[in-house]
Every structure is written in C-alpha cells, then in structure tokens.
Amino acid sequence: MGFGSGLASCWIAGALAARGFESDAFDVSNGKGYGVVIERLIKGGAFATGILILSTQLDLLFEYGRWILPGESDEVDVRLLSASVEVLNDIFFEAITLSSWRIYRASLTADR
C-alpha cells in the first residue's frame, strides 16, 4: 500500500470511529453551535493519530526486524528522527486541512 493511501486510511478510520459522516457531525442549524463538530473532530483526529503512530511503529519493526530505541546507532537515530518528523507533519497538515473543511462544511448549515 502506498504512503498516501495508508495515510488516508488512518483519517477515514478516525472519521468512522468518531461518527464524522453522520449529519449531526455537520449540523449547526437552529442554534446548535459547533460543539458537536469540534468534539467529533477531536475524537476522530485522536483515533487517526493513534493508528498513524501504531502503523509507523510497525513499519519500523518490519524494517529492522526488531524494536529499535534511540541511541543504538547513528543510522537508527536518523531513521527515528525522520519517522518522527514525518508523523508530526502528517498530523499537523491533515488536522489543519480536515478541520478547515469540516468547519466550512458545517458553516453551510448555519442559519443565515
């Protein structure tokens, strides 16, 4: 599986776990406010982040054939640092993108 499809799978699983595809996840009409929208964003993001971290750990396990720790060697340290930066960047940019889209989508249901 490619990197992008694996990343998308994490965020789709997070949205499903947080019931982010239900109409209540976007409905702010009749004075409901953005509470449910934000709550489901946080729940889905936390779930997706957990899956992403777990899959990164498994990727490192399969790459080295064992659990690795910082300080074992320069090669391991560089690999752990690059994996950490990738995960943090993925979390940050996906959170910004998906949160912006969900809040915009919810704003379309607001009473005008």
C-alpha positions as CSV (number, residue, x, y, z in Angstrom):
1,M,0.0,0.0,0.0
2,G,1.3,3.4,-0.9
3,F,2.0,6.1,1.7
4,G,-0.9,8.3,0.7
5,S,-3.4,5.6,0.7
6,G,-2.2,4.4,4.1
7,L,-2.5,7.9,5.5
8,A,-5.9,8.3,4.0
9,S,-7.0,5.0,5.6
10,C,-5.9,6.4,9.0
11,W,-8.1,9.5,8.7
12,I,-11.1,7.6,7.2
13,A,-10.9,5.2,10.1
14,G,-10.8,8.2,12.5
15,A,-13.8,9.8,10.9
16,L,-15.7,6.5,11.1
17,A,-14.8,5.9,14.7
18,A,-16.0,9.5,15.6
19,R,-19.1,9.1,13.5
20,G,-17.9,12.0,11.5
21,F,-20.1,11.1,8.5
22,E,-23.4,11.4,10.3
23,S,-25.5,14.5,9.5
24,D,-25.2,15.6,13.2
25,A,-21.4,16.0,12.7
26,F,-22.1,18.9,10.3
27,D,-25.4,20.4,11.5
28,V,-25.1,23.7,13.3
29,S,-28.5,25.0,12.4
30,N,-31.1,26.1,14.9
31,G,-28.5,27.5,17.3
32,K,-26.8,24.1,17.9
33,G,-23.4,25.6,17.7
34,Y,-20.1,24.0,16.7
35,G,-19.7,21.8,19.9
36,V,-20.6,18.5,18.2
37,V,-18.5,19.4,15.1
38,I,-15.4,20.2,17.3
39,E,-16.0,17.2,19.5
40,R,-16.0,14.8,16.6
41,L,-13.0,16.5,15.0
42,I,-11.0,15.9,18.2
43,K,-12.2,12.3,18.6
44,G,-11.6,11.4,15.0
45,G,-8.2,13.1,15.0
46,A,-7.1,11.3,18.2
47,F,-8.1,7.9,16.8
48,A,-6.4,8.6,13.4
49,T,-3.3,9.8,15.2
50,G,-3.1,6.7,17.2
51,I,-3.4,4.5,14.2
52,L,-0.8,6.5,12.4
53,I,1.7,6.2,15.3
54,L,1.0,2.4,15.6
55,S,1.5,1.9,11.9
56,T,4.7,3.8,12.0
57,Q,5.9,1.7,14.8
58,L,5.0,-1.5,12.9
59,D,6.8,-0.1,9.8
60,L,10.0,0.4,11.9
61,L,9.6,-3.1,13.3
62,F,9.3,-4.7,9.8
63,E,12.2,-2.6,8.5
64,Y,14.6,-3.6,11.3
65,G,13.1,-6.9,12.3
66,R,13.1,-5.8,16.0
67,W,12.1,-3.0,18.2
68,I,14.6,-0.1,18.0
69,L,15.5,2.5,20.5
70,P,17.2,5.9,20.2
71,G,20.9,5.8,20.8
72,E,21.5,2.3,19.3
73,S,23.4,3.7,16.3
74,D,23.6,6.8,14.1
75,E,21.5,5.1,11.4
76,V,18.7,4.2,13.8
77,D,18.7,7.7,15.3
78,V,18.4,9.3,11.8
79,R,15.6,6.9,10.9
80,L,13.7,7.5,14.1
81,L,14.1,11.3,13.7
82,S,12.9,11.2,10.1
83,A,9.9,9.0,11.1
84,S,9.0,11.3,13.9
85,V,9.2,14.4,11.7
86,E,7.0,12.7,9.0
87,V,4.4,11.7,11.6
88,L,4.3,15.1,13.1
89,N,4.0,16.8,9.7
90,D,1.3,14.4,8.6
91,I,-0.7,15.0,11.8
92,F,-0.3,18.8,11.6
93,F,-1.2,19.3,8.0
94,E,-4.0,16.7,7.9
95,A,-5.5,18.3,11.0
96,I,-5.4,21.8,9.5
97,T,-6.8,20.6,6.2
98,L,-9.6,18.4,7.6
99,S,-10.6,20.7,10.4
100,S,-10.9,23.7,8.0
101,W,-13.0,21.6,5.6
102,R,-15.3,20.3,8.4
103,I,-15.8,23.7,9.9
104,Y,-16.5,25.2,6.5
105,R,-18.9,22.3,5.7
106,A,-20.7,22.8,9.0
107,S,-21.0,26.6,8.4
108,L,-23.1,25.8,5.3
109,T,-25.8,24.5,7.5
110,A,-25.9,27.6,9.8
111,D,-29.0,29.7,9.8
112,R,-28.5,32.9,7.8
